[in-house]
Amino acid sequence: MVQVWSPMSQLQRTPEPGVWFIFDKSKRIAIVRVVEVHGCRLLRSVTFDADPARRQLIGYFPEDAMRLAVECTWSEYVRATGPSTSNRK
């Protein structure tokens, strides 16, 4: 079976419930976390930095829209850093 690359293939669940990392190869590039805002559960995506104070907000997404969150996060990463080599076929 051939695995097709997509931004979703770069998503990895963490041991912490409601938290996922997005990678470019082995480099952690973003964190997606379930958060509650005014009683509504959302996905919040931020850039990864070892120092939480340096992380930047990418956006908030509906809780059932993980694909949208990951694709928007990946697009912002590519926009900021240039094309990745992770999606070579």
JOGI-V630429 format. One record per run of one state. SS is the DSSP state (H for helix, E for strand, C for the rest). FROM is the first residue (numbers start at 0). TO is the last residue. If there is no record, write none. Layout:
ss-><SS	SS>
from-><FROM	FROM>
to-><TO	TO>
This chain:
ss-><C	H	E	C	E	C	E	C	E	C	H	C	E	C	H	C>
from-><0	6	10	13	18	24	26	37	39	47	51	54	56	62	65	81>
to-><5	9	12	17	23	25	36	38	46	50	53	55	61	64	80	88>
